[in-house]
Amino acid sequence: MHIAWLGKKSPFCGNVTYSREVTNALRDLGHQVSFFHFAQDEPPPDNWPADVQEVSIPFLYQFQNVYTIPTLRSKKVLTQALEELQPDVVHASLTLSPLDFLLPEICSELDLPLVATFHPAFDRKLRNFSAGTQHLTYQLYAPCLARYDRVIIFSRLQRAILTKLGVPCDRVVVIPNGVDTEKYSPEPSNLKAELGAERIFLYQGRISPEKNVESLLKAWKQARLGSNTRLVIVGNHGPLAASLIPFYGPEHGILWMGFIADEQRRIEILRGTDVFVLPSLVEGLSLSLLEAMACGIACVATDAGADGEVLEKEAGVVLKTQGVATQLKILLPQLRDHVAWTDALGINARQRVEERYTLSNNIAKVVGLYDELLIEFERTQQVRQYASSTRDRFSSNILRSGRL
């Protein structure tokens, strides 16, 4: 089938990775993909296919790489492209822009099935300002999502939030993020020899307030884990990083690696890591967490979003989002010293991914959803055609009766 995919190509984030992995997998299965995205003057992310058909949507401004303001022409450009391409399904990996709210109307006019993947982070409780802000995003989007034919979300918790806000439950489908377990797998790594360390802890993600990296850094500094233990930070160096690096540097065993575009290098770092830590205040379902788990690493994450659900029942260590620094200060030395425990957590993490979060299973469910939706649309069109022909015959009979 032909899928028109609306998503992000840059700057690098979880949405970009999701779009790349899913569309690559769909193409590997023989499906045609046309990729719609807001045009950026940046090099494509690692492993981006060179031969995919792309449609650039003009935009005015992108706020902190999160919210995008399109131009007045963007709706026309999008509509004309969809009308010309005539895909079987439109799938929007929602990028948080006004176009998200116009898509149901556009696809309804063109009679195209419309699927959304809704990514925004959340917390099951309004425990902090970030959680409150993200909950507002869900409230704003719910009426719009109710007009999509299907909405893919990543967890049971997300589904409960959206249905409570009025999105019909039969339109909300739980299909978790998936990871390629052949590519992300436990293998030897030279990272420890490279860094001269016996134990390595890792944070990988944006250096932004909602990720709560500062709590990890404070706990690390206070725990004083010794010269043979390193904390590696991988992620974009934004304004927040600039304010943290001067106070948390190599003298504390902290290594800032910045953004790493090379996926194989990121995998090598994961394989050489002993413990992955994700101290977020809000989350969706972290791909970085799943990638670390697939590499057999002991994982620690807060119960924000679906991450607690991923690590439940001894697949990892789950923290509360309140008092993260205090919890980590106690936990970090134990994770350093108890190698057998972290090894067991890594084995459990890998097993959990294989059971629930493989990319192949994810894609099978997405394709199944497309098939189901196309059958539903075909039946709807048949009903419409039958109703139209019946109405025409009835009108014709009335006109004949009038002539008689």
N, C-alpha and C positions, 0 to 999 in steps of 0.2 A: 504494500500500500504506500501511498504518498503522504508523508506527515509534514505539515508546516510547523516548524518549531520556533517559538518566540522565546528568546532567552538572553543571557549575558555571555559575551565573549571576553570582555575585559571590564574593569581591572579584576585581577585574580581574587576569587572568593569561593565560598561553597557553592553558590549558584552557578558559577562558571564551570566548576568541576562536575557538578550534577549534569549540566547541559552537555558537556563534552563526553562524559562517560555514557550517558543514555543514548545520545545521537550516534556515537561511534558504534555502540552495540546494536542499535536498530539497523544501521547500514550494513554491519557484518551479517545480519540476518537476511539481507537482500531488500530491505525497505528503502524507498527514496526519501531523503530528508532535505527540505529547503529551510535554511537557517535565517531567521529574522532577528536582527539585533540593532541596538543603537550604535551608530558608527563611532569608532574611537581611533585616534591617531596613535595607536600603540601596537607593538608586535603581538601576534597571537600567542595564547598560552601554549605551554608545552604539550606535545602530542595532539595538536589541533589538525584535523584533516585538511589537506591542501585542495582537494577536489570537490568539497561540498559546495552546493549552490547557496549563495548568500544574498540577502536583501537587507540593505542598510536603511535604518529609519533615522531621519534627522532629529536632533535634539538641541536644546538651548543650553542646559546646565545640568550637571550631576552633583548632587549634594553629598559630600563625604563618601562618594562611591556607593551610596545606598539608594537615594531617591532621585529619579531622573525627570526633568521637565522637558517634554517633547516640543517641537515646533508646531505651529498651526497647520503645517502641511503634513504632519506625520500620519494623521488619520487617513488622509487621502492616499498617501503613498502606500500605507498598509492595505487599505481596501482594494486599491487597484492591483496590487501584487497578488493578493489572495484570489481576486476575481480572474486574473490572468492564469495563475498556476492551477487553480481548481484542485486543491489537495483533498484527500479523503477525510483527513482529520486535522484540526488545528490544536496544537498543544502549547500552552503558554506556561513557561516556568517563570512565574510572576516576578517582575523586576521592580515593583513598587514605583509605578508611574501612572499618570492619568489615563494612559492607554488601557491599563488593566480594566478600568471601569467602562470603557467604550467597546471592548472586544465582544461581549455578549450581543450587543446591538448589531455590530458589523457582521458577525457570523450568522446571526439570525436572518439578516437581509440576504446573505449569500447562501443560506441553507447549508451551512457547514457545521458538523459536530465540533464542540468546543470543550477541551479538557484544560484544567489548570493544575499546576503544582504550586501549593502555597507554602512558602519557606519561612516566613518571619519567626524569629525566636520567641519563646514564651516561658513563663514560669507558672507552675500549677497554682501558686499562691501569690498575691500581691505583696511580696515581702520587701520590695525596694522600689526606688524610683524607676529603674530600668524596666522592671516587670510591669509597673503601671503604664508606662509609655507603650510597651509592646502590646499590652492588653487593649489599649486604645486602638492600635492598628487592627486588631482582630475585630473590634466593634465597628470600625469604619468599613472594613472589607466585607463583613458578613452579608449585607444586603446585595452586594455585587456578586459574591460567590454563589449566592442562591440562584443566580441566573445562568451560571455555567452548567453544562450538561453533566460533567463530573468534576470533582475536586479531589486531587490526590494530596494526602497529608501523610506524615511519617509515624504517627503514634496514636494509640487509643486516647491519650490525654488530649491531643489536639482535636481529635474527632469530637470528644465530649464538649470542648469549648465551643466549637463551631456550631454544633447542633443546638446547644443551649442558646446561641445567639441567633438562631432562626434558619440556618442552612439545612435544607431537607436531608435527613439522615441517609436516604437512599441515593443521594448524589455524592456523599462523602466516602471516599475509599482510602483505606489505610494500606499504603505501599511504602515500606521503609526505604531509606537510602540503602544502596548496596555497594559493595566493594569487590573488586576483582581479586579473588583469593589465590589466584595463581601468581599474579603480579605482586600483590602484597602478601608475603608469606615469610615465615621464620627462616633466615639464612645467615651464614657467617657475615661479619662486618669488621672492618678495620678501624672503626670509629674510636674505640678505646685506646688503641695504640696511637692513633692520630692526635688525640687530645691528652694523652698521658693520664688517663683516669681509670680507676677500678670500678666505679659505679657512675652511671649517667642518668640524670633525670631530664625530661624534655617537655617543653611547652611549644605547641605549634598552632599558630592562628594569628588573627589580627591583634595588633597592640592597641586596643581600644577599651574605653571604660567598661562596657558591658561584659568584656572578657575577664575583668577583675584580675589582671596579671599582677597588679601591685600587691595584692594580698599574698600571692605566691612568693613574690620577691621579698616581702617583709618577713614571712615565715622562714624562708631560706636563710636570710641573713641572721635571724635570731637563733636558728637551730644550730648554726656553726658545725656543719657536717664534715669539715676537714678538707685537707688539700687533695685527697685522692678522689673526691666526689665533685662532679660538675653538674650545673644546671644549664642546659642549652635552650636558647630562645630562638625560634624560627618564625618569622612573620614580618609583614610590612612595617617599616620604621616610620610611623607618623608622628604627629605632634606629641602624643602621649609618651612614645618611646624616647623622644628627645629630653623629656623631663625626668625620665627614670634612669637612663643609662649612666649619667654622672654619679648616681648614688648606689648603683648596683652593678659593679664591674668585675673584672678578672680577679681582683683582690678578695672577692667573696666567692670565687669559684663559679662565676656566672659568665657565660659566653653568648654574646649577641651575634647571631649569624645573618640576621636580616631575611629578606624574602629570597627564596631559592626557587628559581624557575624550572630547573632540571628535575624532573620527576624521579629519575633513577637515583640522583643524589639524595633526595628526600627519603626515598625508600632505604638507602644505605644508612642514613641517620637513624631512621626508625629501628632498623634491624640491630643497630649497635646500642640501643637504649634499653635501660633496665626498667624505668618507670615513666609513664606518660601522665602528665597532670593537666587537667582542664578545670580551672577555678571559676567558670562563668557564672554571672548573675542571671542571665537568660540564655536560652539555647533553643534550637530546633531539634535536629538530630545531627550531631557533629560528624561530618565525614572524616575529619582528622582523627577523631576518637575511634571510628570503625577501622580506619587504616592502621592505627596503632594496634588495635586488638587483633586484626588479621595477621600482623607480624609477630604475634605471640608475646606482646609486652604487657606487663602488669599496669593496669590503668586506674587512675583516680579522677573522679569527676563529681561535680555537684549534681543535685537532683533537679536542677533547672531543666525545663523542656523535657525531652524524652531520654536524656542521657542516663538518668537514674533507672529508667525502665530497661535500658540496654544492659546496665551493669548489675541488675538485681540478681539475687540468688547466687552470690559468690563469683560472678564473672568479673568483678572489680570492686573497688572501694568507693562508696557513695558518701559525699559530704553534704551538709546543709549549706544553703547559700548564705546564711547568716553566720558570721564568725568564722569565715574560711581561714583567715590567717592563724587564728588560735588552734583550729583543728589540724592544720598542716604542720604547725610548729611541733605538735606532739607526734604526728604521724610520720613525718619525713625521716627522723632517725630510725624508726622501726623498719621502714621500707629499705633503708640503707643496710641495716644490720641483718635482716632476716631474708637471706637469699632464697632459701627453700620456699618461703611464703610467696615471694614475688614470682618465682618460677612457676608455682602452682597457679597463681592468678593469671599468668601469661597463657598457660595451657587452657585454662577455663575460658579466657577471653577469645582465643582462637576458635575454640569449640562453639562458643555462642555465635560468633560471626558465621561459621559454617552452617549452623542450624537455622539462623533467622535473617542474615543480612548479606547474602551473596548477590553480586550484580546479576548473575544469570537468572536467579529467582525473581529479582526485581523486574528485569526486562520481560520475563515470561508473563508476569502479572500485568505490566503496562500494555503489552500486545494483546493480552486477553481482554483488557478493558476496552481497547480500541475495537476489537472484533465485536464485543457485546454492544458497544455504542453504535457501530455501523448497522448491525442487525436491527437495533431499535429504531434508527433513523429510516431504514428501508421500510419497515413496517408502518411507521408514521406516514411516510410518503404514499404508500399503498392505500392507507385509510383516507388520506387527503384526496387522492385521485378518484377513489370510489365515491367519496362524498361529493366531489365536484361533478362527476359524471351523473350521479343520481340527481343532483340539483339541476343539471342541465336538462335531463330527461323530463323532470317534473315541470320545469319552466316551459319546455317545448309542448308538453301535454296541455298545459294551461292556455298557451297561445292558440293551439288547435281548437280547444274547447271554445275559446273566445270567438274564433273565426266562424265556428259552427253556429 
